[in-house]
Amino acid sequence: MRTFDRITINPEVMNGQPCIRDTRLTVRRVLKGLALYPDWRELMTECPGLEQEDIRQAIELAAYQLDDEIIRLGAA
């Protein structure tokens, strides 16, 4: 299993949501930010202190969490 050394989970911070390096910046917020700012530099400007490796690990964590899940998107 992959080690996510930049993702932390602490029940005392953001109700235990996965966060970036013991901050209050959640992985969820980073992923939503990517939808608004596909250019990582813009997202890093919007979230000072965020680094490229933080973004990469957030994406990878999301992919791992969806790995075995079937998501119904509606009629094709």
Buried (B, 14 or more C-beta within 10 A) or exposed (E): EEEBEBBBEEEEBBEEBBBBBEBEBBBBBBBEBBEEBEEBEEBBEEBEEBBEEBBEBBBEBBEEEEEEEEEEEEEE
